[in-house]
Structure formats: structure tokens, C-alpha cells
Amino acid sequence: MGILREKMLRDMTVRNFRAKTIKSYLNSVQDLAKHYMISPDR
């Protein structure tokens, strides 16, 4: 999830998302990837 995570993090930082929101969004994507057992960039 490295490249996608970095892109999401950069985009949310540029848009001035709060740190708590960024963490929540990244954790949500990670949880979905685990649930569906597939990488989010596929």
C-alpha cells in the first residue's frame, strides 16, 4: 500500500486535513484492504 498511501497522505496534507482525519482515512483504507484481502491499488 506504499505508493497509494503516500499519494493519499500528500493529497490530504495539501488540502489541510487534520492529522486525526488523515489517520482515520488511512486506517479505513487499510482495514478495507485487510477485509477484502486485496491491495487497494488494484
N, CA, C, O and CB atoms as a CASP TS submission, in Angstrom:
PFRMAT TS
TARGET T0000
AUTHOR 0000-0000-0000
METHOD Language model
MODEL 1
PARENT N/A
ATOM      1  N   MET     1       0.828  -1.195   0.000  1.00  0.00           N
ATOM      2  CA  MET     1       0.000   0.000   0.000  1.00  0.00           C
ATOM      3  C   MET     1       0.866   1.251   0.000  1.00  0.00           C
ATOM      4  O   MET     1       0.357   2.350   0.218  1.00  0.00           O
ATOM      5  CB  MET     1      -0.939   0.003   1.207  1.00  0.00           C
ATOM      6  N   GLY     2       2.125   1.109  -0.233  1.00  0.00           N
ATOM      7  CA  GLY     2       3.071   2.204  -0.093  1.00  0.00           C
ATOM      8  C   GLY     2       2.817   3.411  -0.974  1.00  0.00           C
ATOM      9  O   GLY     2       2.674   4.524  -0.468  1.00  0.00           O
ATOM     10  N   ILE     3       2.759   3.212  -2.281  1.00  0.00           N
ATOM     11  CA  ILE     3       2.628   4.345  -3.196  1.00  0.00           C
ATOM     12  C   ILE     3       1.270   5.027  -3.025  1.00  0.00           C
ATOM     13  O   ILE     3       1.185   6.254  -2.973  1.00  0.00           O
ATOM     14  CB  ILE     3       2.810   3.883  -4.653  1.00  0.00           C
ATOM     15  N   LEU     4       0.213   4.221  -2.938  1.00  0.00           N
ATOM     16  CA  LEU     4      -1.127   4.792  -2.750  1.00  0.00           C
ATOM     17  C   LEU     4      -1.217   5.552  -1.430  1.00  0.00           C
ATOM     18  O   LEU     4      -1.795   6.636  -1.366  1.00  0.00           O
ATOM     19  CB  LEU     4      -2.196   3.685  -2.795  1.00  0.00           C
ATOM     20  N   ARG     5      -0.641   4.974  -0.383  1.00  0.00           N
ATOM     21  CA  ARG     5      -0.667   5.613   0.945  1.00  0.00           C
ATOM     22  C   ARG     5       0.044   6.966   0.899  1.00  0.00           C
ATOM     23  O   ARG     5      -0.449   7.959   1.433  1.00  0.00           O
ATOM     24  CB  ARG     5      -0.003   4.694   2.009  1.00  0.00           C
ATOM     25  N   GLU     6       1.208   6.985   0.254  1.00  0.00           N
ATOM     26  CA  GLU     6       1.966   8.236   0.146  1.00  0.00           C
ATOM     27  C   GLU     6       1.185   9.290  -0.631  1.00  0.00           C
ATOM     28  O   GLU     6       1.177  10.463  -0.258  1.00  0.00           O
ATOM     29  CB  GLU     6       3.319   7.985  -0.532  1.00  0.00           C
ATOM     30  N   LYS     7       0.527   8.871  -1.712  1.00  0.00           N
ATOM     31  CA  LYS     7      -0.266   9.811  -2.517  1.00  0.00           C
ATOM     32  C   LYS     7      -1.450  10.350  -1.716  1.00  0.00           C
ATOM     33  O   LYS     7      -1.729  11.549  -1.734  1.00  0.00           O
ATOM     34  CB  LYS     7      -0.769   9.127  -3.806  1.00  0.00           C
ATOM     35  N   MET     8      -2.143   9.447  -1.012  1.00  0.00           N
ATOM     36  CA  MET     8      -3.270   9.886  -0.183  1.00  0.00           C
ATOM     37  C   MET     8      -2.795  10.862   0.885  1.00  0.00           C
ATOM     38  O   MET     8      -3.413  11.903   1.106  1.00  0.00           O
ATOM     39  CB  MET     8      -3.969   8.676   0.473  1.00  0.00           C
ATOM     40  N   LEU     9      -1.690  10.517   1.545  1.00  0.00           N
ATOM     41  CA  LEU     9      -1.150  11.360   2.607  1.00  0.00           C
ATOM     42  C   LEU     9      -0.775  12.737   2.065  1.00  0.00           C
ATOM     43  O   LEU     9      -1.099  13.753   2.679  1.00  0.00           O
ATOM     44  CB  LEU     9       0.072  10.692   3.253  1.00  0.00           C
ATOM     45  N   ARG    10      -0.100  12.777   0.928  1.00  0.00           N
ATOM     46  CA  ARG    10       0.296  14.050   0.315  1.00  0.00           C
ATOM     47  C   ARG    10      -0.940  14.880  -0.060  1.00  0.00           C
ATOM     48  O   ARG    10      -1.001  16.075   0.228  1.00  0.00           O
ATOM     49  CB  ARG    10       1.171  13.796  -0.939  1.00  0.00           C
ATOM     50  N   ASP    11      -1.914  14.241  -0.700  1.00  0.00           N
ATOM     51  CA  ASP    11      -3.116  14.961  -1.124  1.00  0.00           C
ATOM     52  C   ASP    11      -3.901  15.527   0.057  1.00  0.00           C
ATOM     53  O   ASP    11      -4.377  16.661   0.006  1.00  0.00           O
ATOM     54  CB  ASP    11      -4.010  14.042  -1.937  1.00  0.00           C
ATOM     55  N   MET    12      -4.034  14.741   1.112  1.00  0.00           N
ATOM     56  CA  MET    12      -4.770  15.222   2.277  1.00  0.00           C
ATOM     57  C   MET    12      -4.001  16.322   3.007  1.00  0.00           C
ATOM     58  O   MET    12      -4.608  17.243   3.553  1.00  0.00           O
ATOM     59  CB  MET    12      -5.063  14.066   3.232  1.00  0.00           C
ATOM     60  N   THR    13      -2.679  16.232   3.018  1.00  0.00           N
ATOM     61  CA  THR    13      -1.857  17.268   3.642  1.00  0.00           C
ATOM     62  C   THR    13      -1.982  18.580   2.882  1.00  0.00           C
ATOM     63  O   THR    13      -2.120  19.642   3.489  1.00  0.00           O
ATOM     64  CB  THR    13      -0.386  16.830   3.704  1.00  0.00           C
ATOM     65  N   VAL    14      -1.933  18.508   1.558  1.00  0.00           N
ATOM     66  CA  VAL    14      -2.064  19.703   0.719  1.00  0.00           C
ATOM     67  C   VAL    14      -3.425  20.361   0.933  1.00  0.00           C
ATOM     68  O   VAL    14      -3.549  21.584   0.873  1.00  0.00           O
ATOM     69  CB  VAL    14      -1.874  19.343  -0.771  1.00  0.00           C
ATOM     70  N   ARG    15      -4.439  19.542   1.182  1.00  0.00           N
ATOM     71  CA  ARG    15      -5.797  20.067   1.381  1.00  0.00           C
ATOM     72  C   ARG    15      -6.074  20.450   2.838  1.00  0.00           C
ATOM     73  O   ARG    15      -7.206  20.767   3.203  1.00  0.00           O
ATOM     74  CB  ARG    15      -6.820  19.037   0.925  1.00  0.00           C
ATOM     75  N   ASN    16      -5.032  20.417   3.658  1.00  0.00           N
ATOM     76  CA  ASN    16      -5.116  20.834   5.067  1.00  0.00           C
ATOM     77  C   ASN    16      -6.089  20.005   5.908  1.00  0.00           C
ATOM     78  O   ASN    16      -6.795  20.541   6.762  1.00  0.00           O
ATOM     79  CB  ASN    16      -5.523  22.277   5.135  1.00  0.00           C
ATOM     80  N   PHE    17      -6.119  18.691   5.659  1.00  0.00           N
ATOM     81  CA  PHE    17      -6.909  17.818   6.518  1.00  0.00           C
ATOM     82  C   PHE    17      -6.236  17.772   7.881  1.00  0.00           C
ATOM     83  O   PHE    17      -5.012  17.870   7.973  1.00  0.00           O
ATOM     84  CB  PHE    17      -7.051  16.382   5.907  1.00  0.00           C
ATOM     85  N   ARG    18      -7.014  17.626   8.927  1.00  0.00           N
ATOM     86  CA  ARG    18      -6.453  17.495  10.264  1.00  0.00           C
ATOM     87  C   ARG    18      -5.755  16.154  10.408  1.00  0.00           C
ATOM     88  O   ARG    18      -6.106  15.190   9.728  1.00  0.00           O
ATOM     89  CB  ARG    18      -7.546  17.650  11.331  1.00  0.00           C
ATOM     90  N   ALA    19      -4.774  16.091  11.288  1.00  0.00           N
ATOM     91  CA  ALA    19      -3.990  14.866  11.492  1.00  0.00           C
ATOM     92  C   ALA    19      -4.889  13.688  11.865  1.00  0.00           C
ATOM     93  O   ALA    19      -4.677  12.566  11.405  1.00  0.00           O
ATOM     94  CB  ALA    19      -2.934  15.085  12.587  1.00  0.00           C
ATOM     95  N   LYS    20      -5.884  13.951  12.694  1.00  0.00           N
ATOM     96  CA  LYS    20      -6.797  12.885  13.116  1.00  0.00           C
ATOM     97  C   LYS    20      -7.604  12.348  11.933  1.00  0.00           C
ATOM     98  O   LYS    20      -7.847  11.144  11.852  1.00  0.00           O
ATOM     99  CB  LYS    20      -7.745  13.398  14.212  1.00  0.00           C
ATOM    100  N   THR    21      -8.019  13.213  11.024  1.00  0.00           N
ATOM    101  CA  THR    21      -8.765  12.805   9.842  1.00  0.00           C
ATOM    102  C   THR    21      -7.882  11.969   8.914  1.00  0.00           C
ATOM    103  O   THR    21      -8.319  10.943   8.393  1.00  0.00           O
ATOM    104  CB  THR    21      -9.310  14.037   9.099  1.00  0.00           C
ATOM    105  N   ILE    22      -6.650  12.407   8.712  1.00  0.00           N
ATOM    106  CA  ILE    22      -5.717  11.669   7.859  1.00  0.00           C
ATOM    107  C   ILE    22      -5.506  10.266   8.411  1.00  0.00           C
ATOM    108  O   ILE    22      -5.569   9.285   7.671  1.00  0.00           O
ATOM    109  CB  ILE    22      -4.365  12.414   7.747  1.00  0.00           C
ATOM    110  N   LYS    23      -5.259  10.175   9.696  1.00  0.00           N
ATOM    111  CA  LYS    23      -5.039   8.875  10.328  1.00  0.00           C
ATOM    112  C   LYS    23      -6.269   7.986  10.169  1.00  0.00           C
ATOM    113  O   LYS    23      -6.149   6.797   9.873  1.00  0.00           O
ATOM    114  CB  LYS    23      -4.696   9.050  11.818  1.00  0.00           C
ATOM    115  N   SER    24      -7.436   8.561  10.365  1.00  0.00           N
ATOM    116  CA  SER    24      -8.678   7.813  10.241  1.00  0.00           C
ATOM    117  C   SER    24      -8.883   7.285   8.823  1.00  0.00           C
ATOM    118  O   SER    24      -9.236   6.120   8.642  1.00  0.00           O
ATOM    119  CB  SER    24      -9.853   8.684  10.644  1.00  0.00           C
ATOM    120  N   TYR    25      -8.665   8.128   7.822  1.00  0.00           N
ATOM    121  CA  TYR    25      -8.836   7.723   6.425  1.00  0.00           C
ATOM    122  C   TYR    25      -7.849   6.626   6.047  1.00  0.00           C
ATOM    123  O   TYR    25      -8.224   5.642   5.409  1.00  0.00           O
ATOM    124  CB  TYR    25      -8.662   8.927   5.494  1.00  0.00           C
ATOM    125  N   LEU    26      -6.588   6.793   6.440  1.00  0.00           N
ATOM    126  CA  LEU    26      -5.579   5.788   6.103  1.00  0.00           C
ATOM    127  C   LEU    26      -5.886   4.457   6.791  1.00  0.00           C
ATOM    128  O   LEU    26      -5.716   3.395   6.192  1.00  0.00           O
ATOM    129  CB  LEU    26      -4.175   6.280   6.501  1.00  0.00           C
ATOM    130  N   ASN    27      -6.331   4.510   8.031  1.00  0.00           N
ATOM    131  CA  ASN    27      -6.699   3.283   8.742  1.00  0.00           C
ATOM    132  C   ASN    27      -7.907   2.612   8.093  1.00  0.00           C
ATOM    133  O   ASN    27      -7.974   1.385   8.023  1.00  0.00           O
ATOM    134  CB  ASN    27      -6.996   3.589  10.217  1.00  0.00           C
ATOM    135  N   SER    28      -8.852   3.405   7.622  1.00  0.00           N
ATOM    136  CA  SER    28     -10.041   2.850   6.967  1.00  0.00           C
ATOM    137  C   SER    28      -9.668   2.106   5.688  1.00  0.00           C
ATOM    138  O   SER    28     -10.171   1.012   5.433  1.00  0.00           O
ATOM    139  CB  SER    28     -11.050   3.966   6.651  1.00  0.00           C
ATOM    140  N   VAL    29      -8.793   2.695   4.891  1.00  0.00           N
ATOM    141  CA  VAL    29      -8.346   2.036   3.658  1.00  0.00           C
ATOM    142  C   VAL    29      -7.603   0.747   3.991  1.00  0.00           C
ATOM    143  O   VAL    29      -7.790  -0.273   3.327  1.00  0.00           O
ATOM    144  CB  VAL    29      -7.440   2.979   2.828  1.00  0.00           C
ATOM    145  N   GLN    30      -6.767   0.795   5.013  1.00  0.00           N
ATOM    146  CA  GLN    30      -6.029  -0.392   5.419  1.00  0.00           C
ATOM    147  C   GLN    30      -6.988  -1.491   5.886  1.00  0.00           C
ATOM    148  O   GLN    30      -6.807  -2.659   5.542  1.00  0.00           O
ATOM    149  CB  GLN    30      -5.028  -0.044   6.535  1.00  0.00           C
ATOM    150  N   ASP    31      -7.999  -1.124   6.660  1.00  0.00           N
ATOM    151  CA  ASP    31      -8.972  -2.101   7.150  1.00  0.00           C
ATOM    152  C   ASP    31      -9.763  -2.727   5.992  1.00  0.00           C
ATOM    153  O   ASP    31     -10.018  -3.932   5.999  1.00  0.00           O
ATOM    154  CB  ASP    31      -9.937  -1.435   8.150  1.00  0.00           C
ATOM    155  N   LEU    32     -10.149  -1.919   5.002  1.00  0.00           N
ATOM    156  CA  LEU    32     -10.855  -2.456   3.839  1.00  0.00           C
ATOM    157  C   LEU    32      -9.968  -3.427   3.063  1.00  0.00           C
ATOM    158  O   LEU    32     -10.436  -4.471   2.609  1.00  0.00           O
ATOM    159  CB  LEU    32     -11.318  -1.315   2.920  1.00  0.00           C
ATOM    160  N   ALA    33      -8.708  -3.090   2.915  1.00  0.00           N
ATOM    161  CA  ALA    33      -7.776  -3.969   2.206  1.00  0.00           C
ATOM    162  C   ALA    33      -7.651  -5.305   2.929  1.00  0.00           C
ATOM    163  O   ALA    33      -7.622  -6.360   2.295  1.00  0.00           O
ATOM    164  CB  ALA    33      -6.392  -3.302   2.075  1.00  0.00           C
ATOM    165  N   LYS    34      -7.577  -5.258   4.252  1.00  0.00           N
ATOM    166  CA  LYS    34      -7.496  -6.492   5.033  1.00  0.00           C
ATOM    167  C   LYS    34      -8.782  -7.310   4.897  1.00  0.00           C
ATOM    168  O   LYS    34      -8.735  -8.531   4.749  1.00  0.00           O
ATOM    169  CB  LYS    34      -7.225  -6.172   6.514  1.00  0.00           C
ATOM    170  N   HIS    35      -9.922  -6.634   4.946  1.00  0.00           N
ATOM    171  CA  HIS    35     -11.213  -7.316   4.879  1.00  0.00           C
ATOM    172  C   HIS    35     -11.380  -8.038   3.544  1.00  0.00           C
ATOM    173  O   HIS    35     -11.785  -9.200   3.515  1.00  0.00           O
ATOM    174  CB  HIS    35     -12.357  -6.315   5.087  1.00  0.00           C
ATOM    175  N   TYR    36     -11.074  -7.364   2.451  1.00  0.00           N
ATOM    176  CA  TYR    36     -11.252  -7.940   1.120  1.00  0.00           C
ATOM    177  C   TYR    36     -10.029  -8.719   0.643  1.00  0.00           C
ATOM    178  O   TYR    36     -10.049  -9.301  -0.441  1.00  0.00           O
ATOM    179  CB  TYR    36     -11.571  -6.847   0.130  1.00  0.00           C
ATOM    180  N   MET    37      -8.969  -8.732   1.444  1.00  0.00           N
ATOM    181  CA  MET    37      -7.732  -9.440   1.148  1.00  0.00           C
ATOM    182  C   MET    37      -7.187  -9.104  -0.244  1.00  0.00           C
ATOM    183  O   MET    37      -6.772  -9.981  -1.000  1.00  0.00           O
ATOM    184  CB  MET    37      -7.955 -10.933   1.265  1.00  0.00           C
ATOM    185  N   ILE    38      -7.203  -7.814  -0.550  1.00  0.00           N
ATOM    186  CA  ILE    38      -6.677  -7.343  -1.832  1.00  0.00           C
ATOM    187  C   ILE    38      -6.080  -5.951  -1.629  1.00  0.00           C
ATOM    188  O   ILE    38      -6.559  -5.167  -0.811  1.00  0.00           O
ATOM    189  CB  ILE    38      -7.796  -7.321  -2.932  1.00  0.00           C
ATOM    190  N   SER    39      -5.047  -5.668  -2.374  1.00  0.00           N
ATOM    191  CA  SER    39      -4.415  -4.372  -2.277  1.00  0.00           C
ATOM    192  C   SER    39      -5.350  -3.285  -2.809  1.00  0.00           C
ATOM    193  O   SER    39      -6.012  -3.503  -3.824  1.00  0.00           O
ATOM    194  CB  SER    39      -3.086  -4.367  -3.039  1.00  0.00           C
ATOM    195  N   PRO    40      -5.424  -2.133  -2.162  1.00  0.00           N
ATOM    196  CA  PRO    40      -6.336  -1.068  -2.603  1.00  0.00           C
ATOM    197  C   PRO    40      -5.971  -0.477  -3.957  1.00  0.00           C
ATOM    198  O   PRO    40      -6.813   0.161  -4.588  1.00  0.00           O
ATOM    199  CB  PRO    40      -6.364   0.030  -1.581  1.00  0.00           C
ATOM    200  N   ASP    41      -4.753  -0.668  -4.415  1.00  0.00           N
ATOM    201  CA  ASP    41      -4.380  -0.083  -5.696  1.00  0.00           C
ATOM    202  C   ASP    41      -4.708  -0.979  -6.882  1.00  0.00           C
ATOM    203  O   ASP    41      -4.340  -0.662  -8.013  1.00  0.00           O
ATOM    204  CB  ASP    41      -2.917   0.232  -5.699  1.00  0.00           C
ATOM    205  N   ARG    42      -5.383  -2.078  -6.646  1.00  0.00           N
ATOM    206  CA  ARG    42      -5.754  -2.986  -7.733  1.00  0.00           C
ATOM    207  C   ARG    42      -7.128  -2.695  -8.239  1.00  0.00           C
ATOM    208  O   ARG    42      -7.602  -3.365  -9.156  1.00  0.00           O
ATOM    209  CB  ARG    42      -5.674  -4.420  -7.288  1.00  0.00           C
TER
END
